[in-house]
Amino acid sequence: MRWWLLGASLWLLVVQLVPDAQAGNRPRGPDAEKYRGKRKRERQGFHRAREERPRPMKTRTVPAPYIPVPAGNHGNDPFLKPLKNLQEQHVTYNVIPGKQGQCVYQGLIMYDQAVWSPKPCVTCLCSGGRVVCDEISCPEAPCPFPPTLTGDCCPACIEPDLDLSLDLSGDSPVPADIVDSVTLRTQEEIQELLRQEEEDHRVEEERLRRKDENRKKRRKQRKEQEERQRQMIEEKRREEERMRELEEEEERTRQLEAAEERRRQIEEEERRRWEEDDRKRKELAEQEMKERRMQAETLKQEMLALVAEEEEEEVWLRGDVFQMLPKAPDEPEEPGLLPVPIPRPPDVIDHEVEVEASHSVSLPQGCEISDVIVTCENAKLTHFPPLTIPELKSLSLEGNNINTIPAEAFNGIPNLEWINLKKNKLTSAGVHPNAFKRLKMLRRLYLDGNLLDAVPPDLPPTLHELKISENRIRGLDENSFQELSSLVILELEENLLSEGNVNPQAFAPLIQLSYLRLGRNHFRTVPQGLPKSLLELHLDNNLIEEISDTVFNQTSLLNVVSLKHNKLDETRIAPLAWINHRHLESVDLSHNDLYLVPSYLPRSLVHLVLVGNHIERIPGYVFAHMDPGLEYLYLSFNKLDGEGIEPESFFGSYHSMVELCLDHNQLITVPSGIIEMTNLHFLRLNNNRIRSIPDESICDPHHSGDSTLVALRLENNYIDPQKVSPTAFSCVRSSSSVVLKPQNTK
């Protein structure tokens, strides 16, 4: 019992010595509070480290504090077994602080030879102003579960059944309160406590995990509920939008039907009004024609009556004066004497006058007369018919074999205003120079389809229209149109004209010429000297290869230019050829050698025809300079594909384009930019390689105005009509105006 008390006392002394030794190095004064907080944090870290089961510390042997033991044989004393590790360690540091060689450690001032422990199992020494720290190495304990006491860093073995009730001297008992304050636990109890702590920790973790899962589940349920509510709201919104679209569609349909009905009514009224006007015009024309016929007949009867009266008076007068007896048969006639006229009765004279009058207006076989018009078309005439009808205004001799026009051909019909001599066999040598000179009222002269090699001379200055196409005219000189200052229309197509045989001064007298046709000739360039008054120029089917920058300088009023079926390419059109023309609205460049849509087109251009070229690309902004903008663009039968049309290709025509033809190309998609055309009426995309029609490729679903697209053609592509959305054609006025069939198969 005494030895047990001695062991207990010794153990308590060791327990108190170590903290007291460490406490002897604690700072005092203002630094004491910092030190206590630091020790508290170290103890908390120790407990956390025990729960986390830290790795073994590094093993370095350092001196341990010296522990005194009682005198005698202690080799077999069971009291010393638990303290075997402590007996092997002794202190080599002087813990009495000095005043020389102070150290500063983490803001604290330490005296020379001062010893402190900044953290468990680490001991530091202030030596001559230098801090030396060392880590305590714990020896391996022989017991299976060595405990670590508070304030100590190394585990030690404790015998659970050891009586520790002796004091250090062995003969004085330890006070009971000290013995009661030491509670020893067996290894099973310690393991049970550890298991209990682990179980509590596991239960707490499970509780936290379940709580977290419940929280996540509630959050997920809340999100799902919010998503369902959002979907319900979105579905309700879409349903309302569908209902609104249906109502708007119905309203648009009603408006379209009403507009269509109004249009039909207007067209019906216009048709009835036109028919009524036409009927009235016909009645007026018939009435006027009847009146003119009656006047002509009255005038004719008056003239015939006057002539008959004069002849009757003359006959009777001559009969009264020169009447002689009949001469005997055997009586010779006197030379140089004419037979004396025999007076005849008045009825015989009237009959002869009527015969002569009818003979004066007799027509060749195959000719007809109507009022002031004589028509002898395809009557197989070989000579110009002799006519004496002064009131005649129009004469058509088309399709005969007439080869000459004598000087007196028009003497009996001097008031002609229109002569048609098409498709005869007239030659320049066969037309007398003065044949047309006396026709002071002539306005139109048609000589197409003959054998003329020059323009007939001395044509009347009153002429407004002259057609000499399909002849053999080999040139134009400065006298070809002399004195034809009133000529407005001139057609010289299909002759032998070229820039080499047309004098630049040939057109100078034509100061009022507006319409000039020079197609199917041999021009390689646009002829020079064109009249300033020219409005339309047609040079189709020539050999034109370039357009210089000065050729249209004088024709500032030009409105239409047709250059189809020539040999132009985009590089041979001068930039200043026509870009600044303010009246040039229509240009036809069909069937040339163009590979791009030409740049520098006229600013005022409205109508552009580029059919049948080799066009592969529409450059961006090529129409941007036009004002007010291009309205009609025909690009059919070219080589446009998906890469040939840029997003900016149609820039400048979005609000002006009315008709766009892109059929018979190689397009694989609907070109971008069409959806921006707010005034488009007709669109042709047939005979391409288009496979789909996206919703926003032709019609803008957000456009709130009236539908403008009247006709849309998409046949002969590769489109599946079943896959086309109904909203893809929302801007088309009527679904029957969309042509989708037939389609090609893959």
Secondary structure, 3 states (H helix, E strand, C coil): CHHHHHHHHHHHHHHHHHHHHHHHCCCCHHHHHHHHHHHHHHHHHHHHHHHHCCCCCCCCCCCCCCCCCCCCCCCCCHHHHHHHHHHCCCCCCCCCCEEEEEEEECCEEEEECCEEEEECCEEEEEECCEEEEEECCCCCCCCCCCCCCCCCCCCCCCCCCCCCCECCCCCCECCHHHHHHCCCCCHHHHHHHHHHHHHHHHHHHHHHHHHHHHHHHHHHHHHHHHHHHHHHHHHHHHHHHHHHHHHHHHHHHHHHHHHHHHHHHHHHHHHHHHHHHHHHHHHHHHHHHHHHHHHHHHHHHHHHHHHHHHHHHHHHHHHHHHCCCCCCCCCCCCCCCCCCCCCCCHHHHHHHHHHHHHHHCCCCCCCEEECCEEECCCCCCCCCCCCCCCCCCEEECCCCCCCCECCCCCCCCCCCCEEECCCCCCECCCECCCCCCCCCCCCEEECCCCECCCCCCCCCCCCCEEECCCCCCCCECCCCCCCCCCCCEEECCCCCCCCCCECCCCCCCCCCCCEEECCCCCCCCCCCCCCCCCCEEECCCCCCCCECCCCCCCCCCCCEEECCCCCCCHHHECCCCCCCCCCCCEEECCCCCCCECCCCCCCCCCEEECCCCCCCEECCCCCCCCCCCCCEEECCCCCCCCCCECCCCCCCCCCCCCEEECCCCCCCCCCCCHHHCCCCCEEECCCCCCCCCCCCCCCCCCCCCCCCECEEECCCCCCCHHHCCHHHHCCECCHHHEECCCCCCC
